[in-house]
Amino acid sequence: MSRFDPKIIIIGGGIMGVSTAYFLAKRGQRDVFLLERDLLAQASTGLCVGGIRQQFSHPANILLSQETIRQFRYFEKEFHTKIDFHQTGYLFLTKEHSTWETFGECVKIQRRYGVPVEVLSPEEVKHRWPYLEVENLKGGIFGPEDGYVDPYDVTMAIANKTRKMGISISERTEVTDIRLENGRIKGVETSQGFISSKIIVNAAGAWGGEIARMAGIDLPVQPYRRQVFITKAFDAIPRPVPMIIDQDTQFYIRGYAPGILMGMTDLDEPPSFHTHVDRGFMERVTAAALERVPVLEQAEILRGWGGLYAMTPDENPIIGEITGIIGFFCATGFSGHGFQHGPAVGRILSELILDGTTSFNLSPFSYDRFKKCKKTTELITV
Ligand SMILES: Cc1cc2nc3c(=O)[nH]c(=O)nc-3n(C[C@H](O)[C@H](O)[C@H](O)COP(=O)(O)OP(=O)(O)OC[C@H]3O[C@@H](n4cnc5c(N)ncnc54)[C@H](O)[C@@H]3O)c2cc1C
């Protein structure tokens, strides 16, 4: 199908694949082919909530978010596209003593990395956001620089510029197999034919495990459905509405156009590729909503949708070249923070591919960490 044998094939046209292609092009590597089986940004990236926060416990995640926020500051200049980066903040709430203590530990780490984060009493939470029910709360932590953007706009702006820089982006092209030779990447079989290449980037999100299996690699990445609902226009909650997360129930809301967006993690749901909306779950989300934001009783659900998280056992991604196969790079398993980390990871991955090294310490995200975990966890073997 191709006029040339691309040096680098990227599988997946979400934020991760598109951003990696862009940074490769920016470094002058134009011999890149991005393959997307559907249209760009239609899977998790286009279905996500677009949230960006620096409030993580792991320094590596904080650093990735900080880099993305820096990129967003000059995004308009670089991509000639206006993105509405709403820095309306992220507010985490809990009524559990142990979670409150964990919040305190996280705040110490975050402040060490220069993250502005406020620790608020229930009264302070109530004062700022009077529509929240704060009874029994231990308090909240608020990151005023955090916020959200439209994930589709961001991804398409990057993709459009990447195309103009000469990178081939091929939609409706499915990778069906990976060919190896003596432990090295040889190329990919696709719905349009074979493409030879020595380097593949697996940026297939929740399908990252399937792609890895084509190369004989067991990548611990599982798909989990996550559902989101939006209300009709609702002005009983004054704007701006930050991203508010009830850590105990995993329920969250934020402003969404004239309505309110809400979602929740169903911790009982098994892994699957299902993305349909489940009415029963919607009722659980609204019940959690009424508990924390009683005024939402007056709101009417407009619609909902489902997308996929790509989960690893420790909810951190796998980034880098996979030991045992020369030329097989992965950037997958980002659970609920892959959109915000995509712009930074694209830059890091491009360095790793082109220079063989990167200034970012990727060891917390290495594929090999799972092997090490197994060794330390298992104490008795027969
Ligand atoms: C409801 C919801 C809310 C979320 N909220 C946030 C948030 O607020 N902030 C945040 O940072 N993250 C959030 N996330 C997570 C975020 O969406 C993902 O981590 C991120 O979009 C992953 O990007 P990606 O490019 O790795 O994957 P994707 O966007 O899923 O892209 C992978 C692409 O690979 C393609 N593909 C798969 N198999 C093949 C194949 N064989 N051949 C060719 N192409 C293939 C797919 O079609 C897909 O387009 C949310 C996710 C969901 C579902």
The ligand as a Gaussian input file, in Angstrom:
#p B3LYP/6-31G(d) Opt

LIG

0 1
 C      -15.104000       8.078000      29.983000
 C      -13.629000       8.346000      29.995000
 C      -13.151000       9.482000      30.616000
 C      -11.777000       9.750000      30.620000
 N      -11.353000      10.913000      31.171000
 C      -10.049000      11.249000      31.088000
 C       -9.598000      12.490000      31.578000
 O      -10.375000      13.286000      32.097000
 N       -8.282000      12.784000      31.448000
 C       -7.397000      11.928000      30.876000
 O       -6.219000      12.250000      30.809000
 N       -7.804000      10.736000      30.402000
 C       -9.092000      10.369000      30.497000
 N       -9.521000       9.167000      30.030000
 C       -8.514000       8.217000      29.530000
 C       -8.102000       8.587000      28.126000
 O       -9.238000       8.634000      27.305000
 C       -7.125000       7.560000      27.581000
 O       -6.144000       7.235000      28.521000
 C       -6.432000       8.103000      26.319000
 O       -7.368000       8.675000      25.445000
 C       -5.672000       7.003000      25.650000
 O       -5.252000       7.459000      24.385000
 P       -4.657000       6.422000      23.358000
 O       -4.233000       7.176000      22.166000
 O       -3.667000       5.575000      24.073000
 O       -5.876000       5.428000      23.056000
 P       -7.143000       5.615000      22.082000
 O       -7.639000       6.987000      22.037000
 O       -8.120000       4.539000      22.447000
 O       -6.514000       5.290000      20.671000
 C       -6.122000       3.986000      20.323000
 C       -6.464000       3.797000      18.872000
 O       -5.916000       2.569000      18.415000
 C       -6.768000       2.079000      17.388000
 N       -6.513000       0.667000      17.176000
 C       -6.746000      -0.350000      18.041000
 N       -6.405000      -1.520000      17.469000
 C       -5.948000      -1.237000      16.230000
 C       -5.472000      -2.029000      15.153000
 N       -5.404000      -3.367000      15.243000
 N       -5.074000      -1.408000      14.020000
 C       -5.142000      -0.048000      13.908000
 N       -5.616000       0.750000      14.893000
 C       -6.008000       0.163000      16.033000
 C       -8.161000       2.364000      17.959000
 O       -9.138000       2.363000      16.943000
 C       -7.971000       3.708000      18.623000
 O       -8.363000       4.779000      17.795000
 C      -10.866000       8.854000      30.007000
 C      -11.364000       7.717000      29.373000
 C      -12.715000       7.458000      29.347000
 C      -13.233000       6.237000      28.654000

